[in-house]
Amino acid sequence: MGMDFIGFEIEQVLVDEANALAAQTISDAAFHCGSFIPRETLENLDMDCEI
């Protein structure tokens, strides 16, 4: 459809799964470990990636 897609996920294992699935299809989607949650809020969360 001519659109670019970038996905963000806070759990690295889900990022890896999404990228693997995209690689198996015709999708050019790219997934990255990250969050839109403010950094000061993230200090209290247990997460796999560094923001």
C-alpha positions in Angstrom: 0.0 0.0 0.0 3.0 2.3 -0.1 3.1 2.9 3.7 6.0 2.5 6.1 5.3 0.9 9.5 7.4 1.0 12.6 6.3 -0.7 15.8 7.4 -0.2 19.3 7.2 -2.7 22.1 8.5 -2.6 25.7 9.2 -6.4 25.8 12.3 -7.4 23.8 11.0 -11.0 23.3 7.9 -9.5 21.5 10.1 -7.3 19.4 12.1 -10.3 18.3 8.9 -12.3 17.5 7.4 -9.4 15.5 10.5 -8.9 13.4 10.8 -12.7 12.8 7.1 -12.8 11.6 7.7 -9.7 9.4 10.7 -11.4 7.9 8.6 -14.5 7.0 6.1 -12.4 5.1 6.3 -9.7 2.5 6.1 -7.0 5.2 8.8 -4.4 5.5 7.6 -3.5 9.0 10.3 -2.7 11.5 9.9 -3.3 15.3 12.0 -1.7 18.0 12.2 -2.0 21.8 10.9 1.2 23.3 7.9 3.0 24.9 6.0 6.2 24.7 5.6 6.1 28.5 7.5 8.9 30.2 11.0 7.8 31.5 10.3 8.7 35.1 7.3 6.4 35.0 9.3 3.5 33.5 11.7 3.5 36.5 9.1 1.4 38.4 8.5 -1.1 35.7 10.4 -4.4 35.0 11.3 -4.2 31.3 13.7 -6.0 28.9 14.9 -3.0 26.9 16.7 0.2 27.7 14.8 3.3 26.7 
